[in-house]
Amino acid sequence: MSGGLGKGLVVVAVGCLVVGIGGCAKRERAPEKPPVAEPAVHGTPPPASSPMAKIKQGMRPEEVVEVLGAPSRQSAYPTGKAFTPFYYGPDRWRSVYYYKGKGRIVFKGDGGFRSSSQVLYLEYDPTEPG
């Protein structure tokens, strides 16, 4: 009996070794494509001739002001994450820049001209009162 038991243990040990080595093998992954900055538009996309068409997702507020100029009006509001206890991440606020006759740009992040704010999406609206 002990001979059969010893052979069984050897088979189990070799099997574990093969599975363990196979699990450590390096597998090749397909190269990840870099994210493409596309305009995240809610509603009607702006015409190509509009300066709003130059706004891309991920742009900083300073870059938006370089393209569109100073906004007619600004506002900010908290997201639901702002009310989560002990959440100190960047997505606690939304900032909105209103441009008269052009539309709105919505930023995610800390709001205003802070370094972590980025364009989340834009809403093209030629009837925007500013």
N, C-alpha and C positions, 0 to 999 in steps of 0.2 A: 503494500500500500504506500509506503513512504516513497518508493520510486516513482509511482504515478503522480503522487502529490508534488514531488519535486519538479517533475517535468511540467506540470500544470502551472506552477509558480514561475518557472522559467519562461513559459509561453506568455503568461500575463505580463511579466516584467519586460520582455522584449516588445510586446504589443504597446505597452505604455511608453516605452522609449521611442518607438517609431512614431506614435501619435504626437509625443512631445516635440520631437525634432521637426515633424511636418508642420506643427503649429508655429514654429519659429521661422519657417521659411519666409523669405521676403517675396512679396507679390508685387508685380508691376501694376501701377495704376495708370489710367489714362490721364494725361496732363489736364489740369483744370484750366478752363478758359477764364481769362481775366474778366471781371464784370464790366459791361459796357454802360457808360453813362447815357441813359435814355431819359427823355422827358417823361415823368410820371404825370400824365394829364388826367384830371377828373373832368368829364364833360367833353365839350368840343375842343379839339386841338387847335392851337393858334395857327394862322396862315404862315407860310414860310417867310413872307415879307415882314411879319411882326417881330419886334425885338423880343417878345415873349418866347418865340421859337428857339432862341439861343439859350434859354434857361434849361439846365439839365439837373437831374436828380443828383444830390450829393454836393452841389455847389454851396459855398459858404455865403453868408449874408453880404460880405464885402464884395464878392464876385458879382452877386446879383445887382448890387448898387452900381458897380462899374458898368454893367450892361444897360440897366433900366433907369438909373438915376435914383435919387432919394424917393422913398415911397410917399404917397399922398397922406397915408395914415397907417398906423401900426396898432396891433393888439396882441394880447397873449392870453392863454388859458391853460390850466393844468390838465394833464391826462390822468387816467385812472391810476397810473403807477405812482403819481405824486402822493396818493393816500395809502400806499402800501407801507406798513411799518418797516423801518430799517432798510428801505430801498433807497440807495443813493446813486443809482445809475443815471445815465444822461437823458433818457427819454421821459422826463417828467413834465415837460412843457411843450406847447406848440406856440409858435409865433407866426403872425400873419402880416404880410406887407400888402397893402392895398394900393393899386396904381389906377388912377382915374382914367377911364376909357380903355384900359388894358385887361385888368383882372386882378387876381390874388395869387401870392406866392406863400405857401405854407412850409414852415421850417419845423424840424423836430430837434430836440435837444434842450439846452438850458434856456433858450430864448435870447432875443436881442443879438448883439454883436459878439457873443462869446464864441470861443474857438470851436466848441463842440456842436454848434448849430449847423444844420445842413438842410438843403431843400428836400422836402418830402414829396411834394407834388405842387402842381400849379393848376389854377382854374382860369381859363381864358374867358373873359366876359367884357366885350366892348361897351356894355352898358354900366360898368362898375362906376358908382358915383365918387369913389375915392374916399 
